[in-house]
């Protein structure tokens, strides 16, 4: 299964100006895990943010209290 960290502070790697506390961080390893994570977030009414390499500097890669 994918790894999970709860209530983590994340930031972009370039400016480090967008520190954001998120509810959970998952690192899915398969399409099936992605489907499960999306469905679970929807069921819980949590926003879902996709964050790859955290290279964006506008903060748009994070959502406060999101999965």
N, C-alpha and C positions, 0 to 999 in steps of 0.2 A: 504494500500500500504506500501511498505517498507520505512524505514527511509533513509534520505539522508543528508550527510554533504558535503559541497563543499570545495575544496582546503584545505585539512587537512594534518597536519604533523603526520606521524605514525612512530612507532618504535617497535622493538621486546621487549618483556618484560624481557628477561634475561640479555643481555649485554647492551642494550640501545645504541648500537654503529651504528645502521643502520637507522638513522632518514631519512625519505623519504617523500617528498611532493607528494601527490596523488591528482588527479582531483576530485574524488568523492568517498565517502564511502557509500555503501548501506548495509542494513541488511534485506535481503529478508526473508519472512515468509512462502513462499510456492514455489513449483516447478514452478508454472506459473510465479511468480515474477522473479525467476532465469532465466527462458527462455526469459522474456521480457528484463531483464538487459543485457544478453548476446547479444541478437539481437540489442538492442540500441547501445551498445558499438561497435559492428561490423559495424553498419550503420554509426557511427561517425568516424570510423577508429581509435578508442582508444584501447590500450591494456587493458586486463582484468586480474587482479590478484586475486586469491582466498586466503583469509587469515583467518584462523580459530582462534586459540588461540594465535597467534603470538609467538609461542615457538621456532621457528627456529632462529639460531644466525648468519646465513650466508647472510641475506638480501634478500634471494631468494623469500620470501613471499611478497615482494613489487615490484612495477614497477613505476618509476617516471612518474608523470602525467597520471597515469592509473586510471581505474575504479576499 
